[in-house]
Structure formats: structure tokens, C-alpha cells
Amino acid sequence: MDAEVFENTVLTYIRVTAESFLQDLEKKRKTQQKAKANESDVEVIHQKIKKLENRRFQAYDDYTREKLSREEMRSLRDKLQEEINVLEEMLAVREREQAELSHAPDVSEEELTVLAKLTEFNAEAIRIYF
């Protein structure tokens, strides 16, 4: 086998392998970004639920202070409870997604940079050193 053909075969293999690893790391990186975005969504949903629960208790407090009639209080509390239930369902879905996403390993910029360089190397420049 000619040395140049062998060299080109090895360099092509390295390039293809590096591209494959790079694609895999990019997928993992996107998963990490999605997990971070999902984390903030979970926090926002928790805050919304807390606000609605506070409004529910405030409705009862207004009823005891005779600012609302019993029917108004019940209607308001039922409406708020429905909103809370919807948010809790959304929260359960987001938390499940978060649990699935949290299993992805961390990807560093350094790993991506090294692999990107391997996919773009110049065979002529390498021959100069050897």
C-alpha cells in the first residue's frame, strides 16, 4: 500500500470520527440548554401556583370579612383551583422532562473546540511536522 494512500485513509477516518463525536456532543449540548430552559419554566410554574393559592386563601379571607358573598367566594375559589390543577399538570410534565434531560453528561467548550479542529485539519500541514 502506498504511504500517501494509507495516510489519506487514516486522516479521512480521523476526520469522519471527529465529525461523528462533534455531532454527538452538539446533541448533548442542546439537551443541556433545553434542561436549563426547562428549569426556569419549572420555577415560573411554581411561582404561578403559589400566587394562585394565595389568591384562593385571600378569597376565603375576603369572605370572612364579608367583602365577598359565599357564592362569589366559592366561584372564585373553584376557578382558581381549576387554574392550579392545569398548572400542576404542566408542572408534572416539565418535571418529568427535567428528570429525563438531567441524565445527559456535561459538554465543555474545550471538547467541542478540539473536535472541531480535528474535522478541519490540513493534511499538508501535518506532513510538514513528520
Chimera marker file (.cmm) of the C-alpha trace (Angstrom):
<marker_set name="trace">
<marker id="1" x="0.000" y="0.000" z="0.000" r="1" g="1" b="0" radius="0.5"/>
<marker id="2" x="1.287" y="3.410" z="-0.926" r="1" g="1" b="0" radius="0.5"/>
<marker id="3" x="2.168" y="5.558" z="2.115" r="1" g="1" b="0" radius="0.5"/>
<marker id="4" x="0.203" y="8.528" z="0.817" r="1" g="1" b="0" radius="0.5"/>
<marker id="5" x="-2.944" y="6.441" z="0.264" r="1" g="1" b="0" radius="0.5"/>
<marker id="6" x="-2.583" y="4.959" z="3.745" r="1" g="1" b="0" radius="0.5"/>
<marker id="7" x="-2.033" y="8.418" z="5.200" r="1" g="1" b="0" radius="0.5"/>
<marker id="8" x="-5.112" y="9.811" z="3.443" r="1" g="1" b="0" radius="0.5"/>
<marker id="9" x="-7.190" y="6.852" z="4.611" r="1" g="1" b="0" radius="0.5"/>
<marker id="10" x="-6.128" y="7.368" z="8.226" r="1" g="1" b="0" radius="0.5"/>
<marker id="11" x="-6.693" y="11.121" z="8.055" r="1" g="1" b="0" radius="0.5"/>
<marker id="12" x="-10.125" y="10.614" z="6.492" r="1" g="1" b="0" radius="0.5"/>
<marker id="13" x="-11.016" y="8.140" z="9.233" r="1" g="1" b="0" radius="0.5"/>
<marker id="14" x="-9.911" y="10.623" z="11.900" r="1" g="1" b="0" radius="0.5"/>
<marker id="15" x="-11.925" y="13.409" z="10.274" r="1" g="1" b="0" radius="0.5"/>
<marker id="16" x="-15.084" y="11.292" z="9.986" r="1" g="1" b="0" radius="0.5"/>
<marker id="17" x="-14.730" y="10.025" z="13.556" r="1" g="1" b="0" radius="0.5"/>
<marker id="18" x="-14.194" y="13.547" z="14.876" r="1" g="1" b="0" radius="0.5"/>
<marker id="19" x="-17.260" y="14.788" z="12.976" r="1" g="1" b="0" radius="0.5"/>
<marker id="20" x="-19.312" y="11.982" z="14.483" r="1" g="1" b="0" radius="0.5"/>
<marker id="21" x="-18.141" y="12.826" z="18.005" r="1" g="1" b="0" radius="0.5"/>
<marker id="22" x="-18.773" y="16.512" z="17.343" r="1" g="1" b="0" radius="0.5"/>
<marker id="23" x="-22.345" y="15.826" z="16.239" r="1" g="1" b="0" radius="0.5"/>
<marker id="24" x="-22.918" y="13.734" z="19.354" r="1" g="1" b="0" radius="0.5"/>
<marker id="25" x="-21.530" y="16.467" z="21.604" r="1" g="1" b="0" radius="0.5"/>
<marker id="26" x="-23.675" y="19.090" z="19.872" r="1" g="1" b="0" radius="0.5"/>
<marker id="27" x="-26.767" y="16.978" z="20.593" r="1" g="1" b="0" radius="0.5"/>
<marker id="28" x="-25.747" y="16.692" z="24.248" r="1" g="1" b="0" radius="0.5"/>
<marker id="29" x="-25.115" y="20.433" z="24.398" r="1" g="1" b="0" radius="0.5"/>
<marker id="30" x="-28.589" y="21.174" z="23.011" r="1" g="1" b="0" radius="0.5"/>
<marker id="31" x="-30.027" y="18.814" z="25.615" r="1" g="1" b="0" radius="0.5"/>
<marker id="32" x="-28.205" y="20.751" z="28.343" r="1" g="1" b="0" radius="0.5"/>
<marker id="33" x="-29.556" y="24.043" z="27.027" r="1" g="1" b="0" radius="0.5"/>
<marker id="34" x="-33.068" y="22.630" z="26.918" r="1" g="1" b="0" radius="0.5"/>
<marker id="35" x="-32.676" y="21.376" z="30.501" r="1" g="1" b="0" radius="0.5"/>
<marker id="36" x="-31.646" y="24.849" z="31.671" r="1" g="1" b="0" radius="0.5"/>
<marker id="37" x="-34.601" y="26.444" z="29.888" r="1" g="1" b="0" radius="0.5"/>
<marker id="38" x="-36.903" y="23.800" z="31.335" r="1" g="1" b="0" radius="0.5"/>
<marker id="39" x="-35.530" y="24.534" z="34.805" r="1" g="1" b="0" radius="0.5"/>
<marker id="40" x="-36.642" y="28.153" z="34.581" r="1" g="1" b="0" radius="0.5"/>
<marker id="41" x="-40.066" y="27.049" z="33.269" r="1" g="1" b="0" radius="0.5"/>
<marker id="42" x="-40.495" y="24.808" z="36.308" r="1" g="1" b="0" radius="0.5"/>
<marker id="43" x="-39.640" y="27.696" z="38.625" r="1" g="1" b="0" radius="0.5"/>
<marker id="44" x="-42.103" y="30.029" z="36.873" r="1" g="1" b="0" radius="0.5"/>
<marker id="45" x="-44.880" y="27.441" z="37.153" r="1" g="1" b="0" radius="0.5"/>
<marker id="46" x="-44.151" y="27.001" z="40.876" r="1" g="1" b="0" radius="0.5"/>
<marker id="47" x="-44.426" y="30.761" z="41.350" r="1" g="1" b="0" radius="0.5"/>
<marker id="48" x="-47.721" y="30.937" z="39.447" r="1" g="1" b="0" radius="0.5"/>
<marker id="49" x="-49.170" y="28.118" z="41.544" r="1" g="1" b="0" radius="0.5"/>
<marker id="50" x="-48.097" y="29.878" z="44.720" r="1" g="1" b="0" radius="0.5"/>
<marker id="51" x="-49.753" y="33.132" z="43.597" r="1" g="1" b="0" radius="0.5"/>
<marker id="52" x="-52.992" y="31.349" z="42.739" r="1" g="1" b="0" radius="0.5"/>
<marker id="53" x="-53.020" y="29.548" z="46.088" r="1" g="1" b="0" radius="0.5"/>
<marker id="54" x="-52.508" y="32.862" z="47.851" r="1" g="1" b="0" radius="0.5"/>
<marker id="55" x="-55.424" y="34.320" z="45.890" r="1" g="1" b="0" radius="0.5"/>
<marker id="56" x="-57.559" y="31.333" z="46.929" r="1" g="1" b="0" radius="0.5"/>
<marker id="57" x="-56.792" y="31.962" z="50.586" r="1" g="1" b="0" radius="0.5"/>
<marker id="58" x="-57.391" y="35.677" z="50.061" r="1" g="1" b="0" radius="0.5"/>
<marker id="59" x="-60.835" y="34.881" z="48.640" r="1" g="1" b="0" radius="0.5"/>
<marker id="60" x="-61.692" y="32.973" z="51.811" r="1" g="1" b="0" radius="0.5"/>
<marker id="61" x="-60.306" y="35.809" z="53.905" r="1" g="1" b="0" radius="0.5"/>
<marker id="62" x="-62.458" y="38.292" z="51.959" r="1" g="1" b="0" radius="0.5"/>
<marker id="63" x="-65.472" y="36.064" z="52.590" r="1" g="1" b="0" radius="0.5"/>
<marker id="64" x="-64.823" y="36.005" z="56.344" r="1" g="1" b="0" radius="0.5"/>
<marker id="65" x="-64.526" y="39.810" z="56.280" r="1" g="1" b="0" radius="0.5"/>
<marker id="66" x="-67.784" y="39.929" z="54.334" r="1" g="1" b="0" radius="0.5"/>
<marker id="67" x="-66.209" y="41.505" z="51.252" r="1" g="1" b="0" radius="0.5"/>
<marker id="68" x="-67.457" y="38.566" z="49.166" r="1" g="1" b="0" radius="0.5"/>
<marker id="69" x="-70.620" y="36.539" z="49.363" r="1" g="1" b="0" radius="0.5"/>
<marker id="70" x="-70.391" y="32.810" z="49.875" r="1" g="1" b="0" radius="0.5"/>
<marker id="71" x="-71.304" y="32.153" z="46.225" r="1" g="1" b="0" radius="0.5"/>
<marker id="72" x="-68.725" y="34.645" z="44.934" r="1" g="1" b="0" radius="0.5"/>
<marker id="73" x="-66.068" y="33.127" z="47.151" r="1" g="1" b="0" radius="0.5"/>
<marker id="74" x="-66.896" y="29.572" z="46.003" r="1" g="1" b="0" radius="0.5"/>
<marker id="75" x="-66.964" y="30.604" z="42.370" r="1" g="1" b="0" radius="0.5"/>
<marker id="76" x="-63.627" y="32.382" z="42.647" r="1" g="1" b="0" radius="0.5"/>
<marker id="77" x="-62.007" y="29.539" z="44.584" r="1" g="1" b="0" radius="0.5"/>
<marker id="78" x="-63.288" y="26.954" z="42.083" r="1" g="1" b="0" radius="0.5"/>
<marker id="79" x="-61.935" y="28.996" z="39.174" r="1" g="1" b="0" radius="0.5"/>
<marker id="80" x="-58.572" y="29.411" z="40.892" r="1" g="1" b="0" radius="0.5"/>
<marker id="81" x="-58.444" y="25.699" z="41.740" r="1" g="1" b="0" radius="0.5"/>
<marker id="82" x="-59.036" y="24.819" z="38.085" r="1" g="1" b="0" radius="0.5"/>
<marker id="83" x="-56.130" y="27.069" z="37.080" r="1" g="1" b="0" radius="0.5"/>
<marker id="84" x="-53.954" y="25.473" z="39.763" r="1" g="1" b="0" radius="0.5"/>
<marker id="85" x="-54.846" y="21.988" z="38.506" r="1" g="1" b="0" radius="0.5"/>
<marker id="86" x="-53.870" y="22.920" z="34.941" r="1" g="1" b="0" radius="0.5"/>
<marker id="87" x="-50.568" y="24.361" z="36.150" r="1" g="1" b="0" radius="0.5"/>
<marker id="88" x="-49.872" y="21.287" z="38.289" r="1" g="1" b="0" radius="0.5"/>
<marker id="89" x="-50.385" y="19.068" z="35.240" r="1" g="1" b="0" radius="0.5"/>
<marker id="90" x="-47.967" y="21.254" z="33.266" r="1" g="1" b="0" radius="0.5"/>
<marker id="91" x="-45.546" y="21.114" z="36.171" r="1" g="1" b="0" radius="0.5"/>
<marker id="92" x="-45.660" y="17.314" z="36.280" r="1" g="1" b="0" radius="0.5"/>
<marker id="93" x="-44.860" y="17.148" z="32.556" r="1" g="1" b="0" radius="0.5"/>
<marker id="94" x="-41.996" y="19.656" z="32.882" r="1" g="1" b="0" radius="0.5"/>
<marker id="95" x="-40.546" y="17.854" z="35.902" r="1" g="1" b="0" radius="0.5"/>
<marker id="96" x="-40.665" y="14.544" z="34.032" r="1" g="1" b="0" radius="0.5"/>
<marker id="97" x="-38.878" y="16.174" z="31.094" r="1" g="1" b="0" radius="0.5"/>
<marker id="98" x="-36.373" y="17.699" z="33.501" r="1" g="1" b="0" radius="0.5"/>
<marker id="99" x="-35.631" y="14.301" z="35.023" r="1" g="1" b="0" radius="0.5"/>
<marker id="100" x="-35.045" y="12.828" z="31.562" r="1" g="1" b="0" radius="0.5"/>
<marker id="101" x="-32.834" y="15.731" z="30.491" r="1" g="1" b="0" radius="0.5"/>
<marker id="102" x="-30.776" y="15.749" z="33.673" r="1" g="1" b="0" radius="0.5"/>
<marker id="103" x="-29.178" y="12.413" z="32.764" r="1" g="1" b="0" radius="0.5"/>
<marker id="104" x="-27.183" y="13.959" z="29.898" r="1" g="1" b="0" radius="0.5"/>
<marker id="105" x="-23.465" y="14.390" z="30.670" r="1" g="1" b="0" radius="0.5"/>
<marker id="106" x="-21.891" y="17.847" z="30.666" r="1" g="1" b="0" radius="0.5"/>
<marker id="107" x="-20.225" y="19.058" z="27.479" r="1" g="1" b="0" radius="0.5"/>
<marker id="108" x="-17.378" y="21.540" z="27.705" r="1" g="1" b="0" radius="0.5"/>
<marker id="109" x="-16.445" y="24.160" z="25.135" r="1" g="1" b="0" radius="0.5"/>
<marker id="110" x="-12.938" y="22.703" z="25.130" r="1" g="1" b="0" radius="0.5"/>
<marker id="111" x="-14.184" y="19.322" z="23.906" r="1" g="1" b="0" radius="0.5"/>
<marker id="112" x="-16.138" y="20.976" z="21.118" r="1" g="1" b="0" radius="0.5"/>
<marker id="113" x="-13.154" y="23.098" z="20.070" r="1" g="1" b="0" radius="0.5"/>
<marker id="114" x="-10.752" y="20.149" z="19.933" r="1" g="1" b="0" radius="0.5"/>
<marker id="115" x="-13.141" y="18.050" z="17.872" r="1" g="1" b="0" radius="0.5"/>
<marker id="116" x="-13.897" y="20.954" z="15.554" r="1" g="1" b="0" radius="0.5"/>
<marker id="117" x="-10.171" y="21.310" z="14.886" r="1" g="1" b="0" radius="0.5"/>
<marker id="118" x="-9.887" y="17.600" z="14.100" r="1" g="1" b="0" radius="0.5"/>
<marker id="119" x="-12.630" y="17.880" z="11.489" r="1" g="1" b="0" radius="0.5"/>
<marker id="120" x="-10.887" y="20.768" z="9.731" r="1" g="1" b="0" radius="0.5"/>
<marker id="121" x="-7.187" y="19.808" z="9.849" r="1" g="1" b="0" radius="0.5"/>
<marker id="122" x="-4.934" y="20.175" z="6.829" r="1" g="1" b="0" radius="0.5"/>
<marker id="123" x="-3.053" y="17.036" z="5.776" r="1" g="1" b="0" radius="0.5"/>
<marker id="124" x="-0.264" y="19.086" z="4.159" r="1" g="1" b="0" radius="0.5"/>
<marker id="125" x="0.374" y="20.972" z="7.393" r="1" g="1" b="0" radius="0.5"/>
<marker id="126" x="0.618" y="17.687" z="9.295" r="1" g="1" b="0" radius="0.5"/>
<marker id="127" x="3.137" y="16.250" z="6.793" r="1" g="1" b="0" radius="0.5"/>
<marker id="128" x="5.471" y="19.194" z="7.422" r="1" g="1" b="0" radius="0.5"/>
<marker id="129" x="5.942" y="18.103" z="11.044" r="1" g="1" b="0" radius="0.5"/>
<marker id="130" x="6.590" y="14.445" z="10.222" r="1" g="1" b="0" radius="0.5"/>
<link id1="1" id2="2" r="1" g="1" b="0" radius="0.2"/>
<link id1="2" id2="3" r="1" g="1" b="0" radius="0.2"/>
<link id1="3" id2="4" r="1" g="1" b="0" radius="0.2"/>
<link id1="4" id2="5" r="1" g="1" b="0" radius="0.2"/>
<link id1="5" id2="6" r="1" g="1" b="0" radius="0.2"/>
<link id1="6" id2="7" r="1" g="1" b="0" radius="0.2"/>
<link id1="7" id2="8" r="1" g="1" b="0" radius="0.2"/>
<link id1="8" id2="9" r="1" g="1" b="0" radius="0.2"/>
<link id1="9" id2="10" r="1" g="1" b="0" radius="0.2"/>
<link id1="10" id2="11" r="1" g="1" b="0" radius="0.2"/>
<link id1="11" id2="12" r="1" g="1" b="0" radius="0.2"/>
<link id1="12" id2="13" r="1" g="1" b="0" radius="0.2"/>
<link id1="13" id2="14" r="1" g="1" b="0" radius="0.2"/>
<link id1="14" id2="15" r="1" g="1" b="0" radius="0.2"/>
<link id1="15" id2="16" r="1" g="1" b="0" radius="0.2"/>
<link id1="16" id2="17" r="1" g="1" b="0" radius="0.2"/>
<link id1="17" id2="18" r="1" g="1" b="0" radius="0.2"/>
<link id1="18" id2="19" r="1" g="1" b="0" radius="0.2"/>
<link id1="19" id2="20" r="1" g="1" b="0" radius="0.2"/>
<link id1="20" id2="21" r="1" g="1" b="0" radius="0.2"/>
<link id1="21" id2="22" r="1" g="1" b="0" radius="0.2"/>
<link id1="22" id2="23" r="1" g="1" b="0" radius="0.2"/>
<link id1="23" id2="24" r="1" g="1" b="0" radius="0.2"/>
<link id1="24" id2="25" r="1" g="1" b="0" radius="0.2"/>
<link id1="25" id2="26" r="1" g="1" b="0" radius="0.2"/>
<link id1="26" id2="27" r="1" g="1" b="0" radius="0.2"/>
<link id1="27" id2="28" r="1" g="1" b="0" radius="0.2"/>
<link id1="28" id2="29" r="1" g="1" b="0" radius="0.2"/>
<link id1="29" id2="30" r="1" g="1" b="0" radius="0.2"/>
<link id1="30" id2="31" r="1" g="1" b="0" radius="0.2"/>
<link id1="31" id2="32" r="1" g="1" b="0" radius="0.2"/>
<link id1="32" id2="33" r="1" g="1" b="0" radius="0.2"/>
<link id1="33" id2="34" r="1" g="1" b="0" radius="0.2"/>
<link id1="34" id2="35" r="1" g="1" b="0" radius="0.2"/>
<link id1="35" id2="36" r="1" g="1" b="0" radius="0.2"/>
<link id1="36" id2="37" r="1" g="1" b="0" radius="0.2"/>
<link id1="37" id2="38" r="1" g="1" b="0" radius="0.2"/>
<link id1="38" id2="39" r="1" g="1" b="0" radius="0.2"/>
<link id1="39" id2="40" r="1" g="1" b="0" radius="0.2"/>
<link id1="40" id2="41" r="1" g="1" b="0" radius="0.2"/>
<link id1="41" id2="42" r="1" g="1" b="0" radius="0.2"/>
<link id1="42" id2="43" r="1" g="1" b="0" radius="0.2"/>
<link id1="43" id2="44" r="1" g="1" b="0" radius="0.2"/>
<link id1="44" id2="45" r="1" g="1" b="0" radius="0.2"/>
<link id1="45" id2="46" r="1" g="1" b="0" radius="0.2"/>
<link id1="46" id2="47" r="1" g="1" b="0" radius="0.2"/>
<link id1="47" id2="48" r="1" g="1" b="0" radius="0.2"/>
<link id1="48" id2="49" r="1" g="1" b="0" radius="0.2"/>
<link id1="49" id2="50" r="1" g="1" b="0" radius="0.2"/>
<link id1="50" id2="51" r="1" g="1" b="0" radius="0.2"/>
<link id1="51" id2="52" r="1" g="1" b="0" radius="0.2"/>
<link id1="52" id2="53" r="1" g="1" b="0" radius="0.2"/>
<link id1="53" id2="54" r="1" g="1" b="0" radius="0.2"/>
<link id1="54" id2="55" r="1" g="1" b="0" radius="0.2"/>
<link id1="55" id2="56" r="1" g="1" b="0" radius="0.2"/>
<link id1="56" id2="57" r="1" g="1" b="0" radius="0.2"/>
<link id1="57" id2="58" r="1" g="1" b="0" radius="0.2"/>
<link id1="58" id2="59" r="1" g="1" b="0" radius="0.2"/>
<link id1="59" id2="60" r="1" g="1" b="0" radius="0.2"/>
<link id1="60" id2="61" r="1" g="1" b="0" radius="0.2"/>
<link id1="61" id2="62" r="1" g="1" b="0" radius="0.2"/>
<link id1="62" id2="63" r="1" g="1" b="0" radius="0.2"/>
<link id1="63" id2="64" r="1" g="1" b="0" radius="0.2"/>
<link id1="64" id2="65" r="1" g="1" b="0" radius="0.2"/>
<link id1="65" id2="66" r="1" g="1" b="0" radius="0.2"/>
<link id1="66" id2="67" r="1" g="1" b="0" radius="0.2"/>
<link id1="67" id2="68" r="1" g="1" b="0" radius="0.2"/>
<link id1="68" id2="69" r="1" g="1" b="0" radius="0.2"/>
<link id1="69" id2="70" r="1" g="1" b="0" radius="0.2"/>
<link id1="70" id2="71" r="1" g="1" b="0" radius="0.2"/>
<link id1="71" id2="72" r="1" g="1" b="0" radius="0.2"/>
<link id1="72" id2="73" r="1" g="1" b="0" radius="0.2"/>
<link id1="73" id2="74" r="1" g="1" b="0" radius="0.2"/>
<link id1="74" id2="75" r="1" g="1" b="0" radius="0.2"/>
<link id1="75" id2="76" r="1" g="1" b="0" radius="0.2"/>
<link id1="76" id2="77" r="1" g="1" b="0" radius="0.2"/>
<link id1="77" id2="78" r="1" g="1" b="0" radius="0.2"/>
<link id1="78" id2="79" r="1" g="1" b="0" radius="0.2"/>
<link id1="79" id2="80" r="1" g="1" b="0" radius="0.2"/>
<link id1="80" id2="81" r="1" g="1" b="0" radius="0.2"/>
<link id1="81" id2="82" r="1" g="1" b="0" radius="0.2"/>
<link id1="82" id2="83" r="1" g="1" b="0" radius="0.2"/>
<link id1="83" id2="84" r="1" g="1" b="0" radius="0.2"/>
<link id1="84" id2="85" r="1" g="1" b="0" radius="0.2"/>
<link id1="85" id2="86" r="1" g="1" b="0" radius="0.2"/>
<link id1="86" id2="87" r="1" g="1" b="0" radius="0.2"/>
<link id1="87" id2="88" r="1" g="1" b="0" radius="0.2"/>
<link id1="88" id2="89" r="1" g="1" b="0" radius="0.2"/>
<link id1="89" id2="90" r="1" g="1" b="0" radius="0.2"/>
<link id1="90" id2="91" r="1" g="1" b="0" radius="0.2"/>
<link id1="91" id2="92" r="1" g="1" b="0" radius="0.2"/>
<link id1="92" id2="93" r="1" g="1" b="0" radius="0.2"/>
<link id1="93" id2="94" r="1" g="1" b="0" radius="0.2"/>
<link id1="94" id2="95" r="1" g="1" b="0" radius="0.2"/>
<link id1="95" id2="96" r="1" g="1" b="0" radius="0.2"/>
<link id1="96" id2="97" r="1" g="1" b="0" radius="0.2"/>
<link id1="97" id2="98" r="1" g="1" b="0" radius="0.2"/>
<link id1="98" id2="99" r="1" g="1" b="0" radius="0.2"/>
<link id1="99" id2="100" r="1" g="1" b="0" radius="0.2"/>
<link id1="100" id2="101" r="1" g="1" b="0" radius="0.2"/>
<link id1="101" id2="102" r="1" g="1" b="0" radius="0.2"/>
<link id1="102" id2="103" r="1" g="1" b="0" radius="0.2"/>
<link id1="103" id2="104" r="1" g="1" b="0" radius="0.2"/>
<link id1="104" id2="105" r="1" g="1" b="0" radius="0.2"/>
<link id1="105" id2="106" r="1" g="1" b="0" radius="0.2"/>
<link id1="106" id2="107" r="1" g="1" b="0" radius="0.2"/>
<link id1="107" id2="108" r="1" g="1" b="0" radius="0.2"/>
<link id1="108" id2="109" r="1" g="1" b="0" radius="0.2"/>
<link id1="109" id2="110" r="1" g="1" b="0" radius="0.2"/>
<link id1="110" id2="111" r="1" g="1" b="0" radius="0.2"/>
<link id1="111" id2="112" r="1" g="1" b="0" radius="0.2"/>
<link id1="112" id2="113" r="1" g="1" b="0" radius="0.2"/>
<link id1="113" id2="114" r="1" g="1" b="0" radius="0.2"/>
<link id1="114" id2="115" r="1" g="1" b="0" radius="0.2"/>
<link id1="115" id2="116" r="1" g="1" b="0" radius="0.2"/>
<link id1="116" id2="117" r="1" g="1" b="0" radius="0.2"/>
<link id1="117" id2="118" r="1" g="1" b="0" radius="0.2"/>
<link id1="118" id2="119" r="1" g="1" b="0" radius="0.2"/>
<link id1="119" id2="120" r="1" g="1" b="0" radius="0.2"/>
<link id1="120" id2="121" r="1" g="1" b="0" radius="0.2"/>
<link id1="121" id2="122" r="1" g="1" b="0" radius="0.2"/>
<link id1="122" id2="123" r="1" g="1" b="0" radius="0.2"/>
<link id1="123" id2="124" r="1" g="1" b="0" radius="0.2"/>
<link id1="124" id2="125" r="1" g="1" b="0" radius="0.2"/>
<link id1="125" id2="126" r="1" g="1" b="0" radius="0.2"/>
<link id1="126" id2="127" r="1" g="1" b="0" radius="0.2"/>
<link id1="127" id2="128" r="1" g="1" b="0" radius="0.2"/>
<link id1="128" id2="129" r="1" g="1" b="0" radius="0.2"/>
<link id1="129" id2="130" r="1" g="1" b="0" radius="0.2"/>
</marker_set>
